[in-house]
Amino acid sequence: MVYLTRYVDLLWTFYQPDRLYNTVFKIVFISTSAYTVYLMLNDYKPTHDPNLDTFKVQYLLGASAVLAILFPYSYTISEVGAPSYRGNSRC
C-alpha cells in the first residue's frame, strides 16, 4: 500500500516528457517492490514463524498516520495521503 500511495503522482505526471526518466524509475521501483512482496508471501512463507513475530504493526501505522496529518508539505489530498512531485530531484 505504501509503495502505491507514495507514487500516486504518476496519475497526473505520466505523460510529461520532461519527467519521463523519473516516471520510468518509479514504475520500475513499484514493480520490483511488488515482486519482493510476492516472494515474501509465496516462496519464503514457510520460513516465517508468526509465534516469534512480536512487533505490533498497529502502533507503527497509527503513529505514521498522525505524523502524516501533522507534518505535511501542504494540506492537499495528495500531499496528506501520499507525497507528490514537488519539482525537485527527490524521488
C-alpha positions in Angstrom: 0.0 0.0 0.0 2.8 2.4 0.9 4.5 1.9 -2.4 1.4 2.6 -4.4 0.4 5.7 -2.5 4.0 7.0 -2.4 3.9 7.4 -6.2 0.3 8.5 -6.7 1.6 11.5 -8.7 2.2 9.1 -11.6 -1.5 9.5 -12.4 -1.0 13.2 -13.4 2.7 13.3 -14.4 2.8 10.1 -16.5 2.7 11.8 -19.9 5.0 14.7 -19.3 8.2 14.2 -21.4 10.4 16.2 -19.1 9.6 13.8 -16.3 9.9 10.6 -18.3 13.1 9.5 -16.6 11.5 9.9 -13.2 8.3 8.1 -14.3 10.2 5.1 -15.7 12.2 4.6 -12.5 9.1 5.0 -10.3 7.4 2.2 -12.3 10.4 0.0 -12.0 10.5 0.6 -8.3 6.9 -0.2 -7.9 7.3 -3.4 -10.0 10.4 -4.6 -8.1 8.7 -3.9 -4.7 5.6 -5.8 -5.8 7.8 -8.7 -6.8 9.6 -8.6 -3.5 6.2 -8.7 -1.6 5.1 -11.6 -3.9 8.3 -13.6 -3.0 7.8 -12.9 0.7 4.2 -14.0 0.7 4.6 -17.1 -1.5 8.2 -18.5 -1.8 9.5 -17.6 1.6 6.3 -18.0 3.6 7.4 -21.3 5.2 10.4 -19.6 6.8 8.2 -17.1 8.7 7.1 -18.1 12.2 4.2 -15.9 13.5 4.8 -17.1 17.0 8.3 -15.4 17.1 7.0 -12.1 15.5 6.1 -9.8 18.4 6.2 -6.5 16.6 3.0 -4.5 16.8 2.3 -3.0 13.4 -0.8 -1.2 14.6 1.2 1.2 16.6 3.5 2.0 13.7 0.6 2.6 11.3 -1.2 4.8 13.8 1.9 6.9 14.5 2.7 7.3 10.8 -0.9 8.4 10.1 -0.8 11.0 12.9 2.6 12.3 11.7 1.3 12.5 8.1 -1.5 14.7 9.2 0.6 16.9 11.5 3.6 17.5 9.2 2.6 17.6 5.5 4.4 19.7 2.9 1.0 21.3 2.2 -2.6 20.4 3.2 -3.9 18.8 0.0 -5.4 15.4 -0.6 -2.5 14.1 -2.5 0.0 15.5 0.0 -1.5 14.2 3.2 -2.4 10.9 1.7 0.9 10.5 -0.3 3.9 12.7 -1.1 3.7 14.3 -4.6 6.3 15.6 -7.0 7.5 19.0 -5.8 9.6 20.0 -8.8 12.9 18.9 -7.3 15.2 15.9 -7.7 13.9 14.0 -4.7 12.0 10.8 -5.5 
